[in-house]
Amino acid sequence: MTPKELLYVEDALGHEKYFQTACKEYSNQIQDAQLKTCIEQMAQKHQQIFQSFYSLLG
């Protein structure tokens, strides 16, 4: 992997971790059950994307 590609993956990891954390925080504040479920699913999806990017480093 080139240094530029590595920087891209590191940046993507940071973004996905942020999105995951934000979704989890927002889901804890939401009362509407359907919206809460939707945001929790988004957090899970961002975790999957994070894992996919992370596996590129291993």
Predicted model as a PDB file, atoms N, CA, C, CB and O in Angstrom, pLDDT in the B-factor column:
MODEL        1                                                                  
ATOM      1  N   MET A   1       0.846  -1.164   0.000  1.00 81.00           N  
ATOM      2  CA  MET A   1       0.000   0.000   0.000  1.00 81.00           C  
ATOM      3  C   MET A   1       0.902   1.240   0.000  1.00 81.00           C  
ATOM      4  CB  MET A   1      -0.968  -0.009   1.224  1.00 81.00           C  
ATOM      5  O   MET A   1       1.869   1.318   0.757  1.00 81.00           O  
ATOM      6  N   THR A   2       0.574   2.185  -0.843  1.00 90.00           N  
ATOM      7  CA  THR A   2       1.373   3.403  -0.927  1.00 90.00           C  
ATOM      8  C   THR A   2       1.093   4.290   0.281  1.00 90.00           C  
ATOM      9  CB  THR A   2       1.078   4.164  -2.239  1.00 90.00           C  
ATOM     10  O   THR A   2       0.060   4.143   0.935  1.00 90.00           O  
ATOM     11  N   PRO A   3       2.010   5.213   0.580  1.00 91.00           N  
ATOM     12  CA  PRO A   3       1.757   6.128   1.704  1.00 91.00           C  
ATOM     13  C   PRO A   3       0.460   6.933   1.531  1.00 91.00           C  
ATOM     14  CB  PRO A   3       2.934   7.087   1.864  1.00 91.00           C  
ATOM     15  O   PRO A   3      -0.248   7.191   2.504  1.00 91.00           O  
ATOM     16  N   LYS A   4       0.158   7.323   0.304  1.00 93.00           N  
ATOM     17  CA  LYS A   4      -1.066   8.084   0.063  1.00 93.00           C  
ATOM     18  C   LYS A   4      -2.303   7.215   0.330  1.00 93.00           C  
ATOM     19  CB  LYS A   4      -1.088   8.621  -1.387  1.00 93.00           C  
ATOM     20  O   LYS A   4      -3.281   7.692   0.907  1.00 93.00           O  
ATOM     21  N   GLU A   5      -2.263   5.969  -0.079  1.00 88.00           N  
ATOM     22  CA  GLU A   5      -3.379   5.060   0.177  1.00 88.00           C  
ATOM     23  C   GLU A   5      -3.544   4.817   1.677  1.00 88.00           C  
ATOM     24  CB  GLU A   5      -3.165   3.724  -0.559  1.00 88.00           C  
ATOM     25  O   GLU A   5      -4.662   4.752   2.188  1.00 88.00           O  
ATOM     26  N   LEU A   6      -2.426   4.687   2.366  1.00 85.00           N  
ATOM     27  CA  LEU A   6      -2.471   4.487   3.812  1.00 85.00           C  
ATOM     28  C   LEU A   6      -3.109   5.689   4.509  1.00 85.00           C  
ATOM     29  CB  LEU A   6      -1.057   4.243   4.362  1.00 85.00           C  
ATOM     30  O   LEU A   6      -3.902   5.522   5.435  1.00 85.00           O  
ATOM     31  N   LEU A   7      -2.766   6.890   4.068  1.00 90.00           N  
ATOM     32  CA  LEU A   7      -3.370   8.090   4.634  1.00 90.00           C  
ATOM     33  C   LEU A   7      -4.877   8.110   4.389  1.00 90.00           C  
ATOM     34  CB  LEU A   7      -2.721   9.344   4.041  1.00 90.00           C  
ATOM     35  O   LEU A   7      -5.643   8.524   5.259  1.00 90.00           O  
ATOM     36  N   TYR A   8      -5.299   7.665   3.209  1.00 89.00           N  
ATOM     37  CA  TYR A   8      -6.723   7.613   2.905  1.00 89.00           C  
ATOM     38  C   TYR A   8      -7.435   6.640   3.853  1.00 89.00           C  
ATOM     39  CB  TYR A   8      -6.946   7.198   1.434  1.00 89.00           C  
ATOM     40  O   TYR A   8      -8.497   6.956   4.389  1.00 89.00           O  
ATOM     41  N   VAL A   9      -6.853   5.471   4.053  1.00 86.00           N  
ATOM     42  CA  VAL A   9      -7.473   4.470   4.923  1.00 86.00           C  
ATOM     43  C   VAL A   9      -7.531   4.987   6.362  1.00 86.00           C  
ATOM     44  CB  VAL A   9      -6.693   3.132   4.861  1.00 86.00           C  
ATOM     45  O   VAL A   9      -8.541   4.811   7.042  1.00 86.00           O  
ATOM     46  N   GLU A  10      -6.459   5.619   6.825  1.00 88.00           N  
ATOM     47  CA  GLU A  10      -6.457   6.173   8.177  1.00 88.00           C  
ATOM     48  C   GLU A  10      -7.531   7.250   8.333  1.00 88.00           C  
ATOM     49  CB  GLU A  10      -5.077   6.752   8.511  1.00 88.00           C  
ATOM     50  O   GLU A  10      -8.220   7.305   9.352  1.00 88.00           O  
ATOM     51  N   ASP A  11      -7.668   8.100   7.325  1.00 93.00           N  
ATOM     52  CA  ASP A  11      -8.694   9.138   7.344  1.00 93.00           C  
ATOM     53  C   ASP A  11     -10.084   8.513   7.353  1.00 93.00           C  
ATOM     54  CB  ASP A  11      -8.537  10.076   6.136  1.00 93.00           C  
ATOM     55  O   ASP A  11     -10.957   8.951   8.102  1.00 93.00           O  
ATOM     56  N   ALA A  12     -10.293   7.505   6.534  1.00 90.00           N  
ATOM     57  CA  ALA A  12     -11.588   6.824   6.472  1.00 90.00           C  
ATOM     58  C   ALA A  12     -11.907   6.159   7.812  1.00 90.00           C  
ATOM     59  CB  ALA A  12     -11.595   5.773   5.338  1.00 90.00           C  
ATOM     60  O   ALA A  12     -13.055   6.186   8.255  1.00 90.00           O  
ATOM     61  N   LEU A  13     -10.904   5.564   8.461  1.00 92.00           N  
ATOM     62  CA  LEU A  13     -11.114   4.957   9.778  1.00 92.00           C  
ATOM     63  C   LEU A  13     -11.589   5.999  10.783  1.00 92.00           C  
ATOM     64  CB  LEU A  13      -9.821   4.290  10.278  1.00 92.00           C  
ATOM     65  O   LEU A  13     -12.507   5.749  11.563  1.00 92.00           O  
ATOM     66  N   GLY A  14     -10.963   7.156  10.756  1.00 94.00           N  
ATOM     67  CA  GLY A  14     -11.349   8.226  11.667  1.00 94.00           C  
ATOM     68  C   GLY A  14     -12.782   8.685  11.442  1.00 94.00           C  
ATOM     69  O   GLY A  14     -13.530   8.906  12.394  1.00 94.00           O  
ATOM     70  N   HIS A  15     -13.158   8.827  10.174  1.00 95.00           N  
ATOM     71  CA  HIS A  15     -14.517   9.251   9.859  1.00 95.00           C  
ATOM     72  C   HIS A  15     -15.541   8.204  10.302  1.00 95.00           C  
ATOM     73  CB  HIS A  15     -14.652   9.519   8.360  1.00 95.00           C  
ATOM     74  O   HIS A  15     -16.567   8.543  10.891  1.00 95.00           O  
ATOM     75  N   GLU A  16     -15.262   6.958  10.020  1.00 94.00           N  
ATOM     76  CA  GLU A  16     -16.207   5.899  10.382  1.00 94.00           C  
ATOM     77  C   GLU A  16     -16.349   5.773  11.891  1.00 94.00           C  
ATOM     78  CB  GLU A  16     -15.762   4.565   9.789  1.00 94.00           C  
ATOM     79  O   GLU A  16     -17.448   5.536  12.392  1.00 94.00           O  
ATOM     80  N   LYS A  17     -15.255   5.927  12.614  1.00 95.00           N  
ATOM     81  CA  LYS A  17     -15.316   5.865  14.076  1.00 95.00           C  
ATOM     82  C   LYS A  17     -16.154   7.029  14.610  1.00 95.00           C  
ATOM     83  CB  LYS A  17     -13.887   5.896  14.688  1.00 95.00           C  
ATOM     84  O   LYS A  17     -16.950   6.858  15.534  1.00 95.00           O  
ATOM     85  N   TYR A  18     -15.967   8.215  14.018  1.00 97.00           N  
ATOM     86  CA  TYR A  18     -16.753   9.371  14.431  1.00 97.00           C  
ATOM     87  C   TYR A  18     -18.241   9.139  14.166  1.00 97.00           C  
ATOM     88  CB  TYR A  18     -16.273  10.632  13.700  1.00 97.00           C  
ATOM     89  O   TYR A  18     -19.072   9.386  15.040  1.00 97.00           O  
ATOM     90  N   PHE A  19     -18.581   8.664  12.960  1.00 96.00           N  
ATOM     91  CA  PHE A  19     -19.983   8.434  12.614  1.00 96.00           C  
ATOM     92  C   PHE A  19     -20.613   7.406  13.548  1.00 96.00           C  
ATOM     93  CB  PHE A  19     -20.107   7.968  11.156  1.00 96.00           C  
ATOM     94  O   PHE A  19     -21.756   7.562  13.979  1.00 96.00           O  
ATOM     95  N   GLN A  20     -19.865   6.363  13.853  1.00 96.00           N  
ATOM     96  CA  GLN A  20     -20.367   5.319  14.748  1.00 96.00           C  
ATOM     97  C   GLN A  20     -20.643   5.896  16.134  1.00 96.00           C  
ATOM     98  CB  GLN A  20     -19.358   4.151  14.843  1.00 96.00           C  
ATOM     99  O   GLN A  20     -21.702   5.651  16.711  1.00 96.00           O  
ATOM    100  N   THR A  21     -19.707   6.650  16.659  1.00 96.00           N  
ATOM    101  CA  THR A  21     -19.865   7.255  17.980  1.00 96.00           C  
ATOM    102  C   THR A  21     -21.032   8.233  18.001  1.00 96.00           C  
ATOM    103  CB  THR A  21     -18.577   7.967  18.397  1.00 96.00           C  
ATOM    104  O   THR A  21     -21.826   8.239  18.942  1.00 96.00           O  
ATOM    105  N   ALA A  22     -21.138   9.059  16.964  1.00 97.00           N  
ATOM    106  CA  ALA A  22     -22.229  10.036  16.895  1.00 97.00           C  
ATOM    107  C   ALA A  22     -23.585   9.334  16.846  1.00 97.00           C  
ATOM    108  CB  ALA A  22     -22.059  10.947  15.665  1.00 97.00           C  
ATOM    109  O   ALA A  22     -24.523   9.747  17.528  1.00 97.00           O  
ATOM    110  N   CYS A  23     -23.689   8.290  16.052  1.00 96.00           N  
ATOM    111  CA  CYS A  23     -24.953   7.554  15.960  1.00 96.00           C  
ATOM    112  C   CYS A  23     -25.336   6.952  17.305  1.00 96.00           C  
ATOM    113  CB  CYS A  23     -24.855   6.451  14.901  1.00 96.00           C  
ATOM    114  O   CYS A  23     -26.501   7.004  17.699  1.00 96.00           O  
ATOM    115  N   LYS A  24     -24.372   6.386  18.004  1.00 95.00           N  
ATOM    116  CA  LYS A  24     -24.654   5.794  19.312  1.00 95.00           C  
ATOM    117  C   LYS A  24     -25.118   6.865  20.301  1.00 95.00           C  
ATOM    118  CB  LYS A  24     -23.405   5.069  19.856  1.00 95.00           C  
ATOM    119  O   LYS A  24     -26.061   6.642  21.062  1.00 95.00           O  
ATOM    120  N   GLU A  25     -24.461   8.021  20.292  1.00 96.00           N  
ATOM    121  CA  GLU A  25     -24.852   9.100  21.195  1.00 96.00           C  
ATOM    122  C   GLU A  25     -26.258   9.595  20.889  1.00 96.00           C  
ATOM    123  CB  GLU A  25     -23.862  10.256  21.102  1.00 96.00           C  
ATOM    124  O   GLU A  25     -27.061   9.794  21.800  1.00 96.00           O  
ATOM    125  N   TYR A  26     -26.556   9.792  19.615  1.00 95.00           N  
ATOM    126  CA  TYR A  26     -27.879  10.276  19.231  1.00 95.00           C  
ATOM    127  C   TYR A  26     -28.961   9.247  19.541  1.00 95.00           C  
ATOM    128  CB  TYR A  26     -27.901  10.626  17.746  1.00 95.00           C  
ATOM    129  O   TYR A  26     -30.057   9.610  19.969  1.00 95.00           O  
ATOM    130  N   SER A  27     -28.665   7.973  19.328  1.00 95.00           N  
ATOM    131  CA  SER A  27     -29.678   6.950  19.585  1.00 95.00           C  
ATOM    132  C   SER A  27     -30.045   6.893  21.072  1.00 95.00           C  
ATOM    133  CB  SER A  27     -29.178   5.577  19.111  1.00 95.00           C  
ATOM    134  O   SER A  27     -31.170   6.537  21.422  1.00 95.00           O  
ATOM    135  N   ASN A  28     -29.103   7.242  21.936  1.00 95.00           N  
ATOM    136  CA  ASN A  28     -29.386   7.262  23.370  1.00 95.00           C  
ATOM    137  C   ASN A  28     -30.293   8.425  23.773  1.00 95.00           C  
ATOM    138  CB  ASN A  28     -28.088   7.337  24.148  1.00 95.00           C  
ATOM    139  O   ASN A  28     -30.901   8.403  24.844  1.00 95.00           O  
ATOM    140  N   GLN A  29     -30.380   9.434  22.914  1.00 96.00           N  
ATOM    141  CA  GLN A  29     -31.166  10.624  23.239  1.00 96.00           C  
ATOM    142  C   GLN A  29     -32.551  10.616  22.603  1.00 96.00           C  
ATOM    143  CB  GLN A  29     -30.423  11.858  22.803  1.00 96.00           C  
ATOM    144  O   GLN A  29     -33.392  11.447  22.946  1.00 96.00           O  
ATOM    145  N   ILE A  30     -32.798   9.689  21.682  1.00 95.00           N  
ATOM    146  CA  ILE A  30     -34.036   9.685  20.919  1.00 95.00           C  
ATOM    147  C   ILE A  30     -35.093   8.833  21.610  1.00 95.00           C  
ATOM    148  CB  ILE A  30     -33.787   9.174  19.501  1.00 95.00           C  
ATOM    149  O   ILE A  30     -34.812   7.741  22.105  1.00 95.00           O  
ATOM    150  N   GLN A  31     -36.301   9.352  21.631  1.00 95.00           N  
ATOM    151  CA  GLN A  31     -37.424   8.647  22.255  1.00 95.00           C  
ATOM    152  C   GLN A  31     -38.202   7.797  21.252  1.00 95.00           C  
ATOM    153  CB  GLN A  31     -38.363   9.646  22.914  1.00 95.00           C  
ATOM    154  O   GLN A  31     -38.708   6.732  21.605  1.00 95.00           O  
ATOM    155  N   ASP A  32     -38.300   8.251  20.025  1.00 96.00           N  
ATOM    156  CA  ASP A  32     -39.066   7.537  18.999  1.00 96.00           C  
ATOM    157  C   ASP A  32     -38.401   6.188  18.698  1.00 96.00           C  
ATOM    158  CB  ASP A  32     -39.179   8.394  17.701  1.00 96.00           C  
ATOM    159  O   ASP A  32     -37.235   6.146  18.304  1.00 96.00           O  
ATOM    160  N   ALA A  33     -39.135   5.093  18.882  1.00 96.00           N  
ATOM    161  CA  ALA A  33     -38.576   3.743  18.755  1.00 96.00           C  
ATOM    162  C   ALA A  33     -38.090   3.439  17.341  1.00 96.00           C  
ATOM    163  CB  ALA A  33     -39.610   2.716  19.164  1.00 96.00           C  
ATOM    164  O   ALA A  33     -37.026   2.843  17.169  1.00 96.00           O  
ATOM    165  N   GLN A  34     -38.856   3.841  16.329  1.00 97.00           N  
ATOM    166  CA  GLN A  34     -38.463   3.552  14.950  1.00 97.00           C  
ATOM    167  C   GLN A  34     -37.204   4.320  14.563  1.00 97.00           C  
ATOM    168  CB  GLN A  34     -39.602   3.894  13.987  1.00 97.00           C  
ATOM    169  O   GLN A  34     -36.299   3.768  13.938  1.00 97.00           O  
ATOM    170  N   LEU A  35     -37.153   5.578  14.932  1.00 96.00           N  
ATOM    171  CA  LEU A  35     -35.978   6.390  14.616  1.00 96.00           C  
ATOM    172  C   LEU A  35     -34.760   5.884  15.373  1.00 96.00           C  
ATOM    173  CB  LEU A  35     -36.234   7.868  14.951  1.00 96.00           C  
ATOM    174  O   LEU A  35     -33.656   5.845  14.830  1.00 96.00           O  
ATOM    175  N   LYS A  36     -34.964   5.496  16.630  1.00 96.00           N  
ATOM    176  CA  LYS A  36     -33.871   4.960  17.442  1.00 96.00           C  
ATOM    177  C   LYS A  36     -33.298   3.697  16.788  1.00 96.00           C  
ATOM    178  CB  LYS A  36     -34.363   4.650  18.882  1.00 96.00           C  
ATOM    179  O   LYS A  36     -32.081   3.532  16.709  1.00 96.00           O  
ATOM    180  N   THR A  37     -34.172   2.817  16.326  1.00 96.00           N  
ATOM    181  CA  THR A  37     -33.737   1.586  15.668  1.00 96.00           C  
ATOM    182  C   THR A  37     -32.959   1.897  14.401  1.00 96.00           C  
ATOM    183  CB  THR A  37     -34.938   0.695  15.344  1.00 96.00           C  
ATOM    184  O   THR A  37     -31.934   1.275  14.124  1.00 96.00           O  
ATOM    185  N   CYS A  38     -33.445   2.852  13.640  1.00 96.00           N  
ATOM    186  CA  CYS A  38     -32.775   3.243  12.398  1.00 96.00           C  
ATOM    187  C   CYS A  38     -31.357   3.755  12.674  1.00 96.00           C  
ATOM    188  CB  CYS A  38     -33.594   4.322  11.666  1.00 96.00           C  
ATOM    189  O   CYS A  38     -30.410   3.383  11.981  1.00 96.00           O  
ATOM    190  N   ILE A  39     -31.224   4.593  13.673  1.00 96.00           N  
ATOM    191  CA  ILE A  39     -29.913   5.158  13.999  1.00 96.00           C  
ATOM    192  C   ILE A  39     -28.990   4.093  14.581  1.00 96.00           C  
ATOM    193  CB  ILE A  39     -30.060   6.325  14.988  1.00 96.00           C  
ATOM    194  O   ILE A  39     -27.786   4.118  14.329  1.00 96.00           O  
ATOM    195  N   GLU A  40     -29.534   3.165  15.349  1.00 96.00           N  
ATOM    196  CA  GLU A  40     -28.712   2.053  15.858  1.00 96.00           C  
ATOM    197  C   GLU A  40     -28.210   1.186  14.711  1.00 96.00           C  
ATOM    198  CB  GLU A  40     -29.516   1.193  16.858  1.00 96.00           C  
ATOM    199  O   GLU A  40     -27.081   0.697  14.752  1.00 96.00           O  
ATOM    200  N   GLN A  41     -29.037   0.992  13.693  1.00 97.00           N  
ATOM    201  CA  GLN A  41     -28.609   0.235  12.513  1.00 97.00           C  
ATOM    202  C   GLN A  41     -27.520   0.982  11.760  1.00 97.00           C  
ATOM    203  CB  GLN A  41     -29.799  -0.038  11.583  1.00 97.00           C  
ATOM    204  O   GLN A  41     -26.594   0.369  11.229  1.00 97.00           O  
ATOM    205  N   MET A  42     -27.630   2.306  11.715  1.00 96.00           N  
ATOM    206  CA  MET A  42     -26.586   3.105  11.073  1.00 96.00           C  
ATOM    207  C   MET A  42     -25.262   2.952  11.817  1.00 96.00           C  
ATOM    208  CB  MET A  42     -26.998   4.589  11.015  1.00 96.00           C  
ATOM    209  O   MET A  42     -24.204   2.855  11.194  1.00 96.00           O  
ATOM    210  N   ALA A  43     -25.319   2.931  13.146  1.00 96.00           N  
ATOM    211  CA  ALA A  43     -24.109   2.750  13.945  1.00 96.00           C  
ATOM    212  C   ALA A  43     -23.471   1.395  13.645  1.00 96.00           C  
ATOM    213  CB  ALA A  43     -24.429   2.872  15.450  1.00 96.00           C  
ATOM    214  O   ALA A  43     -22.251   1.293  13.520  1.00 96.00           O  
ATOM    215  N   GLN A  44     -24.300   0.355  13.530  1.00 96.00           N  
ATOM    216  CA  GLN A  44     -23.782  -0.974  13.205  1.00 96.00           C  
ATOM    217  C   GLN A  44     -23.138  -0.995  11.823  1.00 96.00           C  
ATOM    218  CB  GLN A  44     -24.902  -2.015  13.275  1.00 96.00           C  
ATOM    219  O   GLN A  44     -22.095  -1.619  11.625  1.00 96.00           O  
ATOM    220  N   LYS A  45     -23.764  -0.311  10.871  1.00 96.00           N  
ATOM    221  CA  LYS A  45     -23.219  -0.269   9.509  1.00 96.00           C  
ATOM    222  C   LYS A  45     -21.871   0.442   9.497  1.00 96.00           C  
ATOM    223  CB  LYS A  45     -24.202   0.438   8.549  1.00 96.00           C  
ATOM    224  O   LYS A  45     -20.944   0.009   8.813  1.00 96.00           O  
ATOM    225  N   HIS A  46     -21.762   1.528  10.252  1.00 94.00           N  
ATOM    226  CA  HIS A  46     -20.478   2.236  10.317  1.00 94.00           C  
ATOM    227  C   HIS A  46     -19.416   1.373  10.999  1.00 94.00           C  
ATOM    228  CB  HIS A  46     -20.636   3.575  11.067  1.00 94.00           C  
ATOM    229  O   HIS A  46     -18.238   1.465  10.656  1.00 94.00           O  
ATOM    230  N   GLN A  47     -19.813   0.544  11.953  1.00 96.00           N  
ATOM    231  CA  GLN A  47     -18.877  -0.388  12.582  1.00 96.00           C  
ATOM    232  C   GLN A  47     -18.388  -1.413  11.561  1.00 96.00           C  
ATOM    233  CB  GLN A  47     -19.539  -1.100  13.786  1.00 96.00           C  
ATOM    234  O   GLN A  47     -17.205  -1.751  11.541  1.00 96.00           O  
ATOM    235  N   GLN A  48     -19.288  -1.906  10.717  1.00 95.00           N  
ATOM    236  CA  GLN A  48     -18.905  -2.860   9.673  1.00 95.00           C  
ATOM    237  C   GLN A  48     -17.942  -2.219   8.671  1.00 95.00           C  
ATOM    238  CB  GLN A  48     -20.154  -3.386   8.943  1.00 95.00           C  
ATOM    239  O   GLN A  48     -16.959  -2.838   8.263  1.00 95.00           O  
ATOM    240  N   ILE A  49     -18.229  -0.987   8.282  1.00 93.00           N  
ATOM    241  CA  ILE A  49     -17.357  -0.284   7.342  1.00 93.00           C  
ATOM    242  C   ILE A  49     -15.991  -0.058   7.979  1.00 93.00           C  
ATOM    243  CB  ILE A  49     -17.985   1.064   6.908  1.00 93.00           C  
ATOM    244  O   ILE A  49     -14.962  -0.223   7.324  1.00 93.00           O  
ATOM    245  N   PHE A  50     -15.982   0.325   9.269  1.00 93.00           N  
ATOM    246  CA  PHE A  50     -14.729   0.513   9.994  1.00 93.00           C  
ATOM    247  C   PHE A  50     -13.908  -0.776   9.964  1.00 93.00           C  
ATOM    248  CB  PHE A  50     -15.003   0.949  11.453  1.00 93.00           C  
ATOM    249  O   PHE A  50     -12.710  -0.750   9.685  1.00 93.00           O  
ATOM    250  N   GLN A  51     -14.558  -1.893  10.252  1.00 93.00           N  
ATOM    251  CA  GLN A  51     -13.864  -3.189  10.260  1.00 93.00           C  
ATOM    252  C   GLN A  51     -13.311  -3.520   8.869  1.00 93.00           C  
ATOM    253  CB  GLN A  51     -14.819  -4.309  10.732  1.00 93.00           C  
ATOM    254  O   GLN A  51     -12.218  -4.075   8.752  1.00 93.00           O  
ATOM    255  N   SER A  52     -14.058  -3.184   7.829  1.00 90.00           N  
ATOM    256  CA  SER A  52     -13.591  -3.449   6.468  1.00 90.00           C  
ATOM    257  C   SER A  52     -12.317  -2.659   6.163  1.00 90.00           C  
ATOM    258  CB  SER A  52     -14.688  -3.098   5.447  1.00 90.00           C  
ATOM    259  O   SER A  52     -11.353  -3.202   5.624  1.00 90.00           O  
ATOM    260  N   PHE A  53     -12.325  -1.374   6.514  1.00 84.00           N  
ATOM    261  CA  PHE A  53     -11.136  -0.553   6.302  1.00 84.00           C  
ATOM    262  C   PHE A  53      -9.989  -1.048   7.152  1.00 84.00           C  
ATOM    263  CB  PHE A  53     -11.425   0.912   6.614  1.00 84.00           C  
ATOM    264  O   PHE A  53      -8.852  -1.126   6.687  1.00 84.00           O  
ATOM    265  N   TYR A  54     -10.286  -1.388   8.414  1.00 88.00           N  
ATOM    266  CA  TYR A  54      -9.242  -1.848   9.336  1.00 88.00           C  
ATOM    267  C   TYR A  54      -8.580  -3.137   8.844  1.00 88.00           C  
ATOM    268  CB  TYR A  54      -9.831  -2.068  10.731  1.00 88.00           C  
ATOM    269  O   TYR A  54      -7.380  -3.338   9.029  1.00 88.00           O  
ATOM    270  N   SER A  55      -9.371  -3.997   8.221  1.00 88.00           N  
ATOM    271  CA  SER A  55      -8.816  -5.255   7.715  1.00 88.00           C  
ATOM    272  C   SER A  55      -7.809  -5.017   6.594  1.00 88.00           C  
ATOM    273  CB  SER A  55      -9.938  -6.162   7.219  1.00 88.00           C  
ATOM    274  O   SER A  55      -6.953  -5.866   6.344  1.00 88.00           O  
ATOM    275  N   LEU A  56      -7.900  -3.882   5.922  1.00 80.00           N  
ATOM    276  CA  LEU A  56      -6.923  -3.557   4.883  1.00 80.00           C  
ATOM    277  C   LEU A  56      -5.526  -3.325   5.470  1.00 80.00           C  
ATOM    278  CB  LEU A  56      -7.375  -2.317   4.108  1.00 80.00           C  
ATOM    279  O   LEU A  56      -4.521  -3.484   4.778  1.00 80.00           O  
ATOM    280  N   LEU A  57      -5.475  -2.953   6.739  1.00 81.00           N  
ATOM    281  CA  LEU A  57      -4.192  -2.674   7.369  1.00 81.00           C  
ATOM    282  C   LEU A  57      -3.518  -3.944   7.880  1.00 81.00           C  
ATOM    283  CB  LEU A  57      -4.376  -1.695   8.509  1.00 81.00           C  
ATOM    284  O   LEU A  57      -2.301  -3.972   8.057  1.00 81.00           O  
ATOM    285  N   GLY A  58      -4.298  -4.988   8.117  1.00 73.00           N  
ATOM    286  CA  GLY A  58      -3.767  -6.215   8.717  1.00 73.00           C  
ATOM    287  C   GLY A  58      -3.202  -7.105   7.694  1.00 73.00           C  
ATOM    288  O   GLY A  58      -2.709  -8.185   8.019  1.00 73.00           O  
TER     289      GLY A  58                                                      
ENDMDL                                                                          
END                                                                             
